[in-house]
Amino acid sequence: MSSNGNMALLRRGTTSWIPYAALLVLFWGVWGAFSSQPTVRYGYPDEMIYIVWAFTMLIPAYFSMRGRTFDRSGVAMRYGLLIGLTGAGGQLLLFKALTMGPAYIIFPIIALSPAITVLMAVLILRERINRLTALGIAMALVAIVAFSISSGDSEVAAGPYILLAVLICIAWGVQAYFMRKAATVGVNDATTFAWMTISGLALVPVAILMMGGLPGGYPWQAPALTAATQVLNAAGALFLVMALSRGKASIVAPVTNALAPVLTIILSLLIYQTLPSAFQTLGIVLALAGSTVMVYADEKRGEELTTGAVTNDVAASPARTVDVTPEA
C-alpha cells in the first residue's frame, strides 16, 4: 500500500466514529425534547413506554441487518445479551427507582455512568488518553451531572432508591464498555444491535408484571406518539453501537452523553419557551468545550499516527539505485 493509502486508512480509523456520534446526538437530542409528551398529554405509563420502545428497536435492527450476516457465535451472543440486558434492565430499574425516590437525586447519580465506561476502557482495554483528552473528559462528566441537577427538597431521606440508582449507573457504564469490547473481538455492529433488540423484547413480560397487566383506557394517540418518539431513541442506540465500534469508549461515551442534552435544551427553548437553569447553562458551556477538546485531541492523535506511518513507510522502502555504468 502506498504512503497516501496508509494516511487515508489511519485518518479513517481515528475519526470514523464522529459522524455516527453526531447522528446519535441529533436523534437523542430530538428524542429528549419530546420523550415526555406521551406521559404529559395522556398519562401513559413508563412501563408501556418501555414496551413500545422495545418493539421500535426492530426498525433500526432491520435496516442494520440488511446485507449483513448475523453472527451466531457464542462470543457474539454473550456480548450481545450482556449489552442488551444491562441497558434494558437498567431502564426497568429506573422506573422502579423513580417510584421510590426523587428524580433530582436519582438522575445525577445515573449521569456518572460514562465515568464507569472511561475507567473500564482505560484500565481493561488499555485505551491511552493524553492530558488534553483527560481535561475534555472531566469537563464533559461535570456537564452531564450539571444537566441532571434540579432543585428539590433537601429534607428527602436516603432510601433503597439510591442503591438502585447506583446499580443503573454501573449497568449503563458497563453496557457502553462492552459495546466497545464486542467490536474489538470482531462482533459486527448489526449483530450487537440485534441481540440488544432481542434482550429488550425478552424483558417486555417484566414490564407488564410491573404494571400488574396491560392497562387500557388510553387513546390511540398515546401509543402512536410514544412510537414516534421512541423510534428516535432506538435509532440513537444503533448509532451509539456504531460509534463505539469505531472510536475509543473513553472519548465516545462522554462526548455523546454530554452533547445530546445540549440539543434537547436548545429545542426545549425554541419549542416550549423553557429557559435553561443556571446548572444547565453551565452544562452547555462545559459540554461544548469538553467535547471540542476531546475531538481536537483525537484529530491531533490521528495526524501524529499518520505522520509516524509515513515516516516508517519511507524508512522501510528499499533505496532505488541508478545504473550509471557507461555503455561499451
C-alpha positions, -999 to +999 in steps of 0.1 A: +000+000+000+013+035-008+020+062+017-011+081+007-032+049+012-017+044+047-025+080+055-061+077+044-066+044+063-052+058+095-073+090+092-105+070+088-095+048+117-092+077+141-121+099+131-147+075+116-167+075+148-175+112+146-204+110+120-221+083+140-217+102+172-231+133+155-262+113+144-265+099+179-266+134+194-291+145+168-315+116+174-312+115+211-313+153+214-346+154+195-359+124+214-351+141+247-371+171+238-403+151+230-399+120+251-421+132+279-451+141+257-470+107+259-469+110+297-477+147+299-505+146+274-521+112+281-506+099+314-491+070+295-472+047+320-435+044+318-437+007+315-458+010+284-433+034+270-406+008+276-427-019+258-433+004+228-396+013+227-386-024+228-407-030+196-394+001+179-359-014+182-370-038+154-370-010+129-333+001+131-324-036+137-340-045+103-321-018+084-288-026+102-290-063+093-297-056+056-267-071+037-251-082+069-245-116+084-259-124+118-231-137+140-244-168+157-212-175+176-211-179+214-189-148+218-214-126+199-243-140+218-226-134+252-216-099+245-249-091+228-270-103+256-248-087+282-251-053+264-288-057+259-297-068+294-277-042+311-293-015+290-329-027+291-326-039+327-312-006+338-342+011+322-367-010+341-348-004+374-350+033+366-388+031+365-388+013+399-364+038+414-385+068+403-415+053+423-393+052+454-373+084+453-369+119+438-356+123+402-333+152+412-313+127+433-315+097+411-305+113+378-273+129+389-261+095+402-270+078+369-254+106+349-220+094+361-222+062+341-198+075+314-172+077+342-176+039+347-171+034+309-140+056+309-124+038+338-131+004+324-118+014+289-086+028+304-079+000+329-091-030+309-089-021+272-057-001+279-070+029+259-045+057+262-056+092+268-034+123+269-038+153+293-058+172+268-083+144+263-084+139+301-094+175+305-121+172+280-135+141+296-135+158+330-154+188+316-179+165+299-186+145+330-192+176+350-215+188+323-235+156+323-241+159+361-250+196+358-277+187+332-292+163+357-293+186+387-326+202+396-340+219+426-358+198+452-365+192+489-332+188+507-350+170+535-357+139+515-342+109+533-320+084+517-335+050+508-332+019+486-337+041+455-301+053+459-288+017+457-310+012+425-296+045+411-260+032+417-268-001+401-283+016+370-252+038+368-230+008+368-252-012+344-252+016+318-215+023+322-207-014+318-230-016+288-211+011+268-178-006+277-189-040+264-202-023+232-166-013+226-152-047+238-175-066+214-162-046+185-126-053+195-132-091+194-148-089+159-185-088+166-202-066+139-225-037+147-256-053+133-252-084+154-247-065+186-277-044+180-298-074+170-290-090+204-299-057+221-333-058+204-338-094+215-329-086+250-352-056+252-381-077+239-373-105+263-379-081+292-413-070+280-431-095+303-413-080+332-426-046+323-461-060+321-458-076+355-446-043+370-479-028+358-500-057+370-511-064+335-517-044+303-536-012+311-565+001+290-584+033+285-557+052+267-565+068+233-547+055+202-526+088+201-507+077+232-490+046+218-487+063+184-469+093+199-448+070+220-437+050+189-429+082+170-406+094+198-391+061+208-380+052+173-356+081+176-343+066+209-339+032+192-321+047+162-298+066+186-289+034+203-278+019+170-256+049+163-241+045+197-231+009+189-216+021+156-197+050+172-183+028+199-172+002+174-151+028+156-138+051+184-124+050+219-150+043+246-132+067+268-140+095+243-173+085+226-192+079+259-185+113+275-189+132+242-223+117+232-237+118+268-227+155+271-238+168+237-273+152+234-287+172+264-274+204+248-296+199+217-325+189+239-323+221+259-320+242+227-351+226+212-370+230+245-361+267+245-374+270+209-405+249+212-416+252+248-401+286+256-383+269+286-352+287+297-323+266+309-314+268+346-280+280+359-268+244+361-280+236+326-263+267+312-230+257+329-236+222+315-240+236+279-207+255+282-188+226+296-203+201+272-194+221+241-159+230+254-151+195+267-164+177+235-144+202+213-113+195+233-117+157+230-124+157+193-095+181+187-072+158+207-084+127+187-078+146+154-043+156+166-036+120+176-047+109+141-023+134+125+005+121+146-002+085+137-004+094+100+030+112+102+045+083+120+032+058+095+045+078+066+079+081+082+081+044+088+069+037+053+096+058+038+123+043+061+112+007+051+111+014+014+142-001-005+165+025-018+165+029-056+197+026-075+206+041-108+228+024-132+254+049-144+278+024-160+288+038-194+279+017-224+308+000-241 
